[in-house]
Amino acid sequence: MTIIDGKATAATIKAEIKAEVEAMVARGERRPHLAAVLVGHDGGSETYVKNKVLACEACGFQSTLLRYESDITEQQLLDVVAQLNADATVDGFIVQLPLPSHIDEQKVTEAIDPRKDVDGFHPVNVGRLAIGLPCYISATPKGILTLLQRYNIETRGKKVVILGRSNIVGKPMAQLMMQKQYGDATVTVLHSHSQKLQEECRQADILIAAIGRPAFVTADMVKPGAVVIDVGITRVPDASRKSGFRLQGDVDYEAVAPLCSAITPVPGGVGPMTICMLMQNTLQAARQR
């Protein structure tokens, strides 16, 4: 059984990115520049944006963090997006979600210039992905695909089952895995209203769990020899830990891992790859400037 190490893989890729950035600078080009917009003081968002800034440093990027209080108006935020769209020194930027309830997240997402949408959430990038055109691929699905490639896990012709149909993971993951130039696999997407869910999971050569339900995938849902990719990460109470909680994926790791040919741990699997792929998308934006 192989443990797919996302932390080590991400570190390798960031070193590769940094080497390319230093070569760009040596040619007289400027460093890639990623900007992040953070509204309010959500703890998860604060941590995520901090990690993005650290990743920029590791990759040799310039980074800018724009912070606003949660009472910023929707129009004020849209004006910030317009300024970043027009700023020729910014290669890509992200508006960290979630946003306060009085702001329409979709309206803000659609206001971002698709050429700077390194999160890959703009409908133009989503549509281009759907028909196989060059685009920014959202970071988590791209990270999963990269892990499969780097660990030489064959996807062509395989049965891939995806648990979850979110716009951020499930749907783009299905698009990637079914397209000839990426996964070239046979894909089934399961969700809360799917029938015979356990039976469908047991047929998977590659099972990707992205539903946000801790330890949902149990041993009786996994075919011996399958590859299991765990996207979920939830804090669950654990009195034995000093923090009072531990991080749990969507997969019951202890029970499932012995059955697998390969599996991602939580933490240290898919998570580190997500920010790493954002760096790759920003490098792609810099190349296209």
C-alpha positions as CSV (number, residue, x, y, z in Angstrom):
1,M,0.0,0.0,0.0
2,T,1.4,3.4,-1.1
3,I,0.7,6.5,1.0
4,I,0.4,9.4,-1.4
5,D,2.4,12.2,0.2
6,G,0.9,15.5,-0.9
7,K,3.1,17.6,1.4
8,A,6.3,16.2,-0.1
9,T,4.9,16.4,-3.7
10,A,3.9,20.1,-3.1
11,A,7.3,20.9,-1.8
12,T,9.0,19.4,-4.9
13,I,6.6,21.3,-7.2
14,K,7.2,24.6,-5.4
15,A,10.9,24.1,-5.8
16,E,10.4,23.6,-9.5
17,I,8.3,26.7,-9.7
18,K,10.9,28.8,-7.9
19,A,13.7,27.6,-10.3
20,E,11.6,28.7,-13.2
21,V,10.8,32.1,-11.6
22,E,14.5,32.7,-10.9
23,A,15.2,32.0,-14.6
24,M,12.5,34.5,-15.5
25,V,14.1,37.1,-13.3
26,A,17.6,36.3,-14.8
27,R,16.1,37.1,-18.2
28,G,15.0,40.5,-17.0
29,E,11.3,39.6,-16.5
30,R,9.5,40.5,-13.3
31,R,8.4,38.0,-10.7
32,P,4.9,36.6,-10.9
33,H,2.5,38.6,-8.7
34,L,-0.5,37.1,-6.9
35,A,-2.9,39.3,-5.0
36,A,-5.4,38.1,-2.4
37,V,-8.5,39.9,-1.1
38,L,-9.6,39.0,2.4
39,V,-12.9,40.3,3.8
40,G,-13.6,40.0,7.5
41,H,-11.9,37.7,10.1
42,D,-13.0,34.2,9.4
43,G,-10.5,31.9,11.1
44,G,-10.3,29.4,8.3
45,S,-9.9,32.1,5.6
46,E,-7.2,33.8,7.7
47,T,-5.2,30.6,7.9
48,Y,-5.7,29.8,4.2
49,V,-4.6,33.2,3.0
50,K,-1.6,33.2,5.3
51,N,-0.5,29.9,3.8
52,K,-0.9,31.4,0.3
53,V,1.4,34.2,1.2
54,L,4.0,31.7,2.6
55,A,3.7,29.7,-0.6
56,C,4.3,32.8,-2.7
57,E,7.5,33.4,-0.7
58,A,8.6,29.8,-1.3
59,C,8.0,30.1,-5.0
60,G,9.7,33.5,-5.4
61,F,6.5,35.3,-6.2
62,Q,5.5,38.8,-5.3
63,S,2.4,38.8,-3.2
64,T,-0.1,41.4,-2.0
65,L,-2.8,40.9,0.6
66,L,-5.7,43.4,0.6
67,R,-7.7,43.2,3.8
68,Y,-11.2,44.7,4.4
69,E,-13.6,44.7,7.2
70,S,-16.8,42.6,6.9
71,D,-18.9,45.8,6.6
72,I,-17.5,46.6,3.1
73,T,-20.3,47.1,0.7
74,E,-20.8,44.8,-2.4
75,Q,-20.1,47.8,-4.7
76,Q,-16.9,48.7,-2.8
77,L,-15.6,45.1,-3.2
78,L,-16.6,45.1,-6.9
79,D,-14.5,48.3,-7.3
80,V,-11.5,46.6,-5.7
81,V,-11.9,43.7,-8.2
82,A,-12.1,46.3,-11.1
83,Q,-8.9,47.9,-9.9
84,L,-7.1,44.5,-9.7
85,N,-8.4,43.6,-13.2
86,A,-6.8,46.9,-14.5
87,D,-3.5,46.6,-12.7
88,A,-1.0,45.4,-15.2
89,T,1.5,44.5,-12.4
90,V,-0.9,41.8,-11.0
91,D,-0.8,38.5,-12.9
92,G,-3.6,36.8,-10.9
93,F,-5.7,37.4,-7.9
94,I,-8.2,35.6,-5.7
95,V,-11.1,36.8,-3.6
96,Q,-11.2,34.5,-0.5
97,L,-14.5,32.8,0.1
98,P,-16.8,32.8,2.0
99,L,-17.8,36.4,1.8
100,P,-20.2,38.1,4.2
101,S,-23.9,37.3,3.6
102,H,-24.7,40.8,2.2
103,I,-22.3,40.2,-0.7
104,D,-23.3,38.1,-3.8
105,E,-20.3,35.8,-4.2
106,Q,-21.3,34.8,-7.7
107,K,-21.5,38.5,-8.8
108,V,-18.0,39.0,-7.4
109,T,-16.6,35.9,-9.0
110,E,-18.0,36.9,-12.4
111,A,-16.5,40.4,-12.1
112,I,-13.0,38.9,-12.0
113,D,-11.1,39.0,-15.4
114,P,-11.0,35.4,-16.5
115,R,-7.4,35.9,-17.5
116,K,-6.5,36.7,-13.9
117,D,-8.9,34.1,-12.3
118,V,-6.2,31.8,-11.0
119,D,-8.8,30.1,-8.7
120,G,-10.5,28.8,-11.9
121,F,-14.0,29.7,-10.6
122,H,-15.1,32.2,-13.3
123,P,-17.8,30.7,-15.6
124,V,-15.5,31.3,-18.6
125,N,-12.8,29.1,-17.1
126,V,-15.4,26.5,-16.0
127,G,-16.9,26.5,-19.5
128,R,-13.5,26.2,-21.2
129,L,-12.7,23.2,-19.0
130,A,-15.9,21.6,-19.9
131,I,-15.1,21.6,-23.6
132,G,-11.4,20.9,-23.2
133,L,-10.0,24.3,-24.0
134,P,-6.9,25.8,-22.2
135,C,-8.0,27.4,-19.0
136,Y,-7.2,27.8,-15.3
137,I,-8.3,24.6,-13.6
138,S,-9.5,25.0,-10.0
139,A,-6.8,24.1,-7.6
140,T,-8.1,21.1,-5.7
141,P,-9.1,19.0,-8.8
142,K,-5.8,20.0,-10.5
143,G,-3.9,18.9,-7.3
144,I,-5.6,15.5,-7.3
145,L,-4.8,15.0,-11.0
146,T,-1.2,16.0,-10.4
147,L,-0.8,13.5,-7.5
148,L,-2.2,10.7,-9.7
149,Q,0.3,11.6,-12.4
150,R,3.3,12.0,-10.1
151,Y,2.6,8.7,-8.5
152,N,2.2,7.0,-11.9
153,I,-1.4,5.9,-11.2
154,E,-3.0,4.9,-14.4
155,T,-6.4,6.5,-15.0
156,R,-7.0,5.7,-18.7
157,G,-10.0,3.4,-19.1
158,K,-10.3,3.1,-15.3
159,K,-13.6,3.3,-13.4
160,V,-13.5,6.6,-11.3
161,V,-16.1,7.2,-8.7
162,I,-16.5,10.8,-7.3
163,L,-18.4,11.3,-4.1
164,G,-19.7,14.8,-4.2
165,R,-20.9,17.2,-6.9
166,S,-19.7,20.6,-5.7
167,N,-18.7,23.3,-8.1
168,I,-15.3,23.5,-6.5
169,V,-14.3,19.9,-6.5
170,G,-16.8,17.3,-7.7
171,K,-17.9,18.8,-11.0
172,P,-14.5,19.9,-12.3
173,M,-13.0,16.7,-11.1
174,A,-15.5,14.7,-13.2
175,Q,-14.6,16.9,-16.2
176,L,-10.9,16.3,-15.8
177,M,-11.2,12.6,-15.3
178,M,-13.4,12.0,-18.3
179,Q,-11.5,14.1,-20.8
180,K,-9.0,12.4,-23.1
181,Q,-6.1,14.7,-22.5
182,Y,-6.4,14.4,-18.7
183,G,-7.9,11.3,-17.0
184,D,-9.4,9.5,-20.0
185,A,-11.5,7.5,-17.5
186,T,-15.1,6.3,-17.1
187,V,-16.6,8.5,-14.5
188,T,-19.5,8.2,-12.1
189,V,-20.6,11.1,-9.8
190,L,-22.5,10.2,-6.6
191,H,-24.3,12.5,-4.3
192,S,-26.9,12.5,-1.4
193,H,-29.7,11.2,-3.6
194,S,-27.7,8.5,-5.4
195,Q,-29.1,5.0,-5.2
196,K,-26.9,1.9,-4.5
197,L,-24.2,4.3,-3.4
198,Q,-22.1,1.6,-1.6
199,E,-22.4,-0.8,-4.6
200,E,-21.2,2.0,-7.0
201,C,-18.2,2.8,-4.7
202,R,-17.2,-0.8,-4.6
203,Q,-16.8,-0.8,-8.3
204,A,-14.3,2.0,-8.3
205,D,-10.7,1.6,-9.4
206,I,-10.2,5.2,-8.1
207,L,-12.5,6.5,-5.5
208,I,-12.4,10.3,-4.8
209,A,-14.3,11.4,-1.6
210,A,-15.3,15.0,-1.5
211,I,-18.5,15.3,0.5
212,G,-17.4,16.8,3.9
213,R,-18.8,14.0,6.0
214,P,-16.1,12.6,8.4
215,A,-15.2,8.9,8.0
216,F,-18.1,8.4,5.6
217,V,-16.2,6.0,3.4
218,T,-15.9,2.7,5.2
219,A,-14.1,-0.6,4.4
220,D,-17.2,-2.2,2.9
221,M,-17.4,0.6,0.3
222,V,-13.9,0.0,-1.2
223,K,-12.8,-2.6,-3.7
224,P,-9.5,-4.3,-2.7
225,G,-6.6,-2.7,-4.6
226,A,-8.5,0.6,-5.3
227,V,-6.8,4.0,-5.1
228,V,-8.6,6.2,-2.6
229,I,-8.3,10.0,-2.7
230,D,-9.6,11.8,0.4
231,V,-10.5,15.4,-0.2
232,G,-12.5,16.0,3.1
233,I,-11.1,17.6,6.2
234,T,-13.2,18.2,9.2
235,R,-12.4,19.0,12.9
236,V,-13.9,16.3,15.1
237,P,-13.7,16.2,18.9
238,D,-10.8,14.2,20.4
239,A,-10.3,14.4,24.1
240,S,-6.9,12.7,23.8
241,R,-5.5,15.7,21.9
242,K,-4.3,18.9,23.6
243,S,-6.3,20.9,21.1
244,G,-9.4,18.9,21.9
245,F,-9.9,17.9,18.3
246,R,-8.3,16.1,15.4
247,L,-8.6,16.5,11.6
248,Q,-10.7,13.7,10.0
249,G,-11.1,13.1,6.3
250,D,-14.1,11.7,4.5
251,V,-12.5,8.3,4.6
252,D,-12.2,6.0,7.7
253,Y,-8.5,5.8,7.1
254,E,-7.5,3.1,9.6
255,A,-10.1,0.7,8.2
256,V,-9.8,1.5,4.5
257,A,-6.0,1.9,4.1
258,P,-5.1,-1.8,4.3
259,L,-7.4,-2.5,1.4
260,C,-5.9,0.1,-1.0
261,S,-3.1,0.1,-3.5
262,A,-2.7,3.8,-2.7
263,I,-4.4,6.3,-0.5
264,T,-4.0,10.0,0.6
265,P,-3.8,10.8,4.3
266,V,-5.5,13.6,6.1
267,P,-3.8,15.9,6.8
268,G,-0.9,15.8,4.4
269,G,-2.6,14.5,1.2
270,V,-4.7,16.7,-1.0
271,G,-4.6,19.8,1.1
272,P,-1.0,20.9,0.5
273,M,-1.5,20.4,-3.2
274,T,-4.4,22.9,-3.4
275,I,-2.3,26.0,-2.6
276,C,0.6,24.6,-4.7
277,M,-1.7,24.4,-7.8
278,L,-2.8,28.0,-7.2
279,M,0.9,28.9,-7.5
280,Q,1.1,26.9,-10.7
281,N,-1.9,28.8,-12.1
282,T,-0.2,32.1,-11.1
283,L,2.9,31.1,-13.0
284,Q,0.8,30.2,-16.0
285,A,-0.8,33.7,-15.8
286,A,2.7,35.3,-15.7
287,R,3.8,33.3,-18.7
288,Q,0.8,34.5,-20.6
289,R,1.2,38.2,-19.8
